Amino acid sequence: MRPGALGCDLAPETDARAAVVAGMRQLTERQFHGIVGVLNQDAVDVEALGLRQTPIFFQNGKRLENFSAESLIADVRFAVENS
């Protein structure tokens, strides 16, 4: 695909990505039209609040550094067995 093949002057990778994003947006709006407004408001809130990362998880007041499903299960199992 040549630059601008989708009607813009972006690099081919960007053209393809933009086309995929636009297609997914249309599909989402058709299938989940009630949710799109909520997601759009969430995006506005994230920008307004300046959020830049996902939440930090804690267990029993201790920050989980290496968070994964397996480590969480093991930590919870250990806490239950030792309480």
Stockholm file with secondary structure:
# STOCKHOLM 1.0

chainA/1-83         MRPGALGCDLAPETDARAAVVAGMRQLTERQFHGIVGVLNQDAVDVEALGLRQTPIFFQNGKRLENFSAESLIADVRFAVENS
#=GR chainA/1-83 SS CCTTTTSSSSCHHHHHHHHHHHHHHHHHHHHCHHHHHHHHHHHHHHHHHTCCSCCCCEETTEECSSCCHHHHHHHHHHHHHTC
#=GC SS_cons        CCTTTTSSSSCHHHHHHHHHHHHHHHHHHHHCHHHHHHHHHHHHHHHHHTCCSCCCCEETTEECSSCCHHHHHHHHHHHHHTC
//
